[in-house]
C-alpha cells in the first residue's frame, strides 16, 4: 500500500471524526469524499471500502466513551450520577429498547444497504429528506421540553426514538439527525437528545462494524491493515476535538442551520454530478 493511500485513510478519518456528532451524516460525507475524490474502492475493493466506512466510525465511538465515561460507567453501576434515584435513573434498559429497532432492521437489510445505497446519488436523497425532518423537528418541538436530562427519559420515548433511528440506515440521512430530531419532537431538549444519540451509537456501531467485518472478511487482506488502523486513530483524534464543541453548539443553534447546510450540499452535488 502506497504512502498516499494511507493519507487517504487520515482524510476519511478526519471527515468521520468531524461529522459523526453533527446531524449531517458522517457516512454520507465519507461516501461523497471517497466517490468524488479518493476512490478507495479501486485499491480496497468495494466490500472492503464499504466495511472501512463503518469500522472507522468505531474511532468516533471510542471518543464518546472517553468523553462520557461517567455516564457510561453509571450504566453498569460503577458510578453514581448526581441526582439519580432508583425511580429516576437512566440505565441499560433505555439503551437496549432504543437500539433494538435499528439493530433488527440493520441485520435484515445489511446486504441490500451495502450493495445498493453506498453511492453519492442515494446520499443526496438522504441529505434532503433528513434536512426536512430536522426543520420539522425544530418547528414543532414543544416550547418547554419535558425531558432535560437522560434520567428523565422514559422507556417508551427511548423506544420511539429507536424507531425513528431506523431512518438513518439510509446513508446520508444521519443517525444523529434522525434521533435528535425524533427526541426533540418527543419532548427532549436538544442536548439530552444528543446525549442519548451518542450513547446509543456505542453498541449499534460496535455491532454494525462486527457484522460488516464478518461478512466481508474474505475481501480484506493484510495490506489493508494499516489503512484501517490509521483511519480508526484519525477518527478518534478528530472526534475528541469535535464532540464537546458540538454538544455546546447544538443547545444554541438547534437543528435548522445544519438542515440548511445539508440542502446546500445536496444542491451542489446535484449540480456537480448531473448538470
C-alpha positions in Angstrom: 0.0 0.0 0.0 1.4 3.4 -1.1 2.0 6.3 1.2 -0.8 8.4 -0.4 -3.2 5.6 0.3 -2.5 5.9 4.0 -3.1 9.7 3.7 -6.5 8.8 2.3 -7.2 6.9 5.5 -6.3 10.0 7.5 -8.6 12.2 5.4 -11.5 9.8 5.7 -10.8 9.6 9.5 -10.9 13.4 9.6 -14.2 13.5 7.7 -15.7 10.8 10.0 -14.5 12.4 13.3 -15.5 15.9 12.5 -19.0 14.9 11.2 -20.1 12.0 13.3 -21.7 14.1 16.0 -23.2 16.7 13.8 -26.6 15.8 12.2 -25.1 15.9 8.7 -24.3 12.2 8.1 -20.7 11.1 8.6 -21.2 8.1 6.4 -22.7 10.3 3.7 -19.7 12.6 3.8 -17.2 9.8 3.6 -19.1 8.4 0.6 -19.1 11.8 -1.1 -15.4 12.4 -0.5 -14.5 8.9 -1.5 -16.6 8.7 -4.6 -15.7 12.2 -5.9 -12.0 12.3 -4.9 -10.2 9.5 -3.0 -11.6 6.4 -4.9 -10.6 3.9 -2.3 -12.7 1.2 -3.9 -10.1 1.0 -6.7 -7.4 -0.5 -4.3 -9.5 -1.8 -1.4 -12.3 -3.4 -3.4 -16.0 -2.4 -3.0 -16.7 -4.7 0.0 -13.6 -3.7 1.9 -14.1 0.0 1.2 -17.7 0.0 2.5 -16.6 -2.0 5.6 -13.9 0.6 6.3 -16.5 3.4 6.3 -18.4 1.5 9.0 -15.4 0.3 11.0 -13.7 3.7 11.1 -16.7 5.0 13.0 -15.5 3.0 15.9 -12.8 5.6 16.4 -15.5 8.2 16.9 -17.5 5.9 19.2 -14.4 5.4 21.4 -14.2 9.1 21.7 -17.8 9.1 23.1 -16.8 6.5 25.7 -13.8 8.7 26.7 -15.7 12.0 26.9 -18.9 10.5 28.5 -17.1 8.0 30.8 -19.1 8.9 33.9 -22.4 8.2 32.2 -21.1 5.0 30.6 -19.8 3.7 33.9 -23.2 4.6 35.5 -24.9 2.2 33.1 -23.1 -0.7 34.6 -23.4 0.5 38.2 -19.8 1.7 38.6 -20.6 5.4 39.0 -23.4 7.4 40.6 -24.7 10.4 38.7 -25.7 13.2 40.9 -29.5 13.4 41.4 -30.1 9.8 40.4 -32.7 7.8 42.4 -34.0 4.2 41.8 -37.1 5.7 40.2 -35.2 8.3 38.2 -32.3 6.7 36.6 -31.1 6.3 33.0 -29.9 2.7 32.6 -29.0 -0.1 30.2 -32.7 -0.8 29.6 -33.2 2.6 28.0 -30.2 1.9 25.7 -31.5 -1.6 24.8 -35.0 -0.5 23.8 -33.5 2.3 21.8 -31.2 0.2 19.8 -33.4 -2.9 19.1 -35.4 -1.4 16.1 -32.3 -0.3 14.2 -30.4 -3.4 15.2 -33.2 -5.7 13.8 -33.6 -3.7 10.5 -29.8 -3.4 10.2 -29.4 -7.2 10.3 -32.2 -7.8 7.9 -31.2 -5.2 5.3 -27.4 -5.0 5.8 -26.6 -6.7 2.4 -29.1 -4.6 0.5 -27.7 -1.4 2.0 -24.1 -2.3 1.3 -24.8 -3.2 -2.3 -27.3 -0.6 -3.3 -27.1 2.5 -1.1 -23.4 3.4 -0.7 -23.4 5.9 -3.5 -23.4 9.7 -3.8 -26.8 9.7 -5.6 -28.5 7.9 -2.6 -26.7 10.1 -0.1 -28.2 13.2 -1.9 -31.7 11.8 -1.2 -30.8 11.2 2.5 -29.4 14.7 2.9 -32.6 16.3 1.6 -35.1 14.1 3.4 -33.2 14.3 6.6 -33.0 18.0 6.4 -36.8 18.2 6.0 -37.2 16.1 9.2 -34.8 18.4 11.1 -36.7 21.5 10.1 -40.0 19.9 11.1 -38.5 18.9 14.5 -37.4 22.5 15.3 -40.6 24.0 14.1 -43.0 21.7 16.0 -40.9 20.8 19.1 -42.5 21.6 22.4 -41.5 25.1 23.6 -40.8 23.8 27.0 -39.1 20.4 26.7 -40.2 18.0 29.5 -37.0 15.9 29.3 -34.0 17.9 30.2 -31.7 15.1 31.4 -31.2 11.5 30.5 -32.6 10.5 33.9 -36.0 11.9 32.9 -36.2 9.7 29.8 -38.9 7.0 29.8 -38.6 3.6 28.2 -41.5 4.5 25.8 -39.8 7.5 24.5 -36.5 5.7 24.2 -38.2 3.0 22.0 -39.9 5.6 19.8 -36.6 7.4 19.3 -35.1 4.0 18.3 -37.8 3.5 15.7 -37.0 6.9 14.2 -33.4 5.9 14.2 -34.1 3.3 11.6 -34.3 6.1 9.0 -30.6 6.5 9.4 -29.9 3.1 7.8 -30.2 5.1 4.6 -26.8 6.6 4.0 -26.9 10.4 4.1 -29.9 10.5 6.5 -27.7 10.7 9.6 -28.1 8.7 12.7 -27.8 11.8 14.9 -30.0 13.8 12.6 -32.8 11.2 12.9 -32.5 10.5 16.6 -32.0 14.1 17.7 -35.0 15.2 15.6 -37.1 12.4 17.0 -36.1 13.1 20.5 -36.8 16.8 20.2 -40.3 16.1 18.7 -40.9 13.8 21.7 -40.1 16.5 24.2 -36.4 16.1 24.9 -34.2 19.2 24.8 -31.5 19.2 22.1 -28.6 18.4 24.4 -30.4 15.4 26.1 -31.4 14.1 22.7 -27.8 14.4 21.6 -26.5 12.6 24.7 -28.9 9.7 24.1 -27.9 9.6 20.4 -24.2 9.3 21.2 -24.7 6.6 23.9 -26.9 4.5 21.7 -24.3 4.7 18.9 -21.7 2.8 21.0 -23.4 -0.7 20.9 -25.0 0.0 17.4 -21.7 0.8 15.7 -19.8 -2.0 17.5 -22.4 -4.4 16.3 -22.6 -3.0 12.7 -18.8 -3.0 12.4 -18.5 -6.6 13.6 -21.2 -7.8 11.2 -19.7 -5.9 8.3 -16.2 -7.3 9.1 -17.5 -10.9 9.3 -19.5 -10.6 6.0 -16.6 -9.0 4.1 -13.7 -10.7 5.7 -12.7 -12.5 2.5 -12.2 -9.2 0.8 -9.9 -7.7 3.4 -6.3 -8.7 3.2 -3.1 -7.9 5.2 -2.3 -5.0 3.0 -5.4 -3.2 4.3 -4.5 -3.5 8.0 -2.7 -0.1 8.3 -5.3 1.6 6.3 -7.9 0.5 8.8 -5.7 1.3 11.8 -4.8 4.8 10.6 -8.4 5.6 9.7 -9.5 4.5 13.2 -6.9 6.6 15.0 -7.6 9.6 12.9 -11.3 9.4 13.5 -10.7 9.0 17.3 -8.5 12.1 17.5 -10.7 14.4 15.4 -13.9 13.1 17.2 -12.4 14.1 20.6 -11.8 17.6 19.2 -15.4 17.9 17.8 -17.7 16.2 20.4 -17.6 18.7 23.2 -17.8 21.6 20.8 -20.9 20.1 19.1 -22.7 19.5 22.4 -22.4 23.2 23.3 -23.3 24.3 19.8 -26.5 22.2 19.4 -28.0 23.8 22.5 -27.6 27.3 21.0 -28.3 26.9 17.3 -30.7 23.9 17.2 -31.1 21.9 14.0 -32.2 24.3 11.3 -28.7 25.6 10.4 -27.5 22.0 9.9 -30.5 21.3 7.8 -29.7 24.3 5.6 -26.1 23.1 5.2 -27.4 19.7 4.1 -29.7 21.2 1.5 -26.9 23.4 0.1 -24.6 20.4 0.0 -27.2 18.3 -1.8 -27.8 21.1 -4.4 -24.0 21.5 -5.0 -23.7 17.7 -5.5 -26.6 17.7 -8.0 -25.0 20.5 -10.0 -21.5 18.9 -10.0 -22.7 15.4 -10.9 -25.8 15.8 -13.0 -25.6 19.3 -14.7 
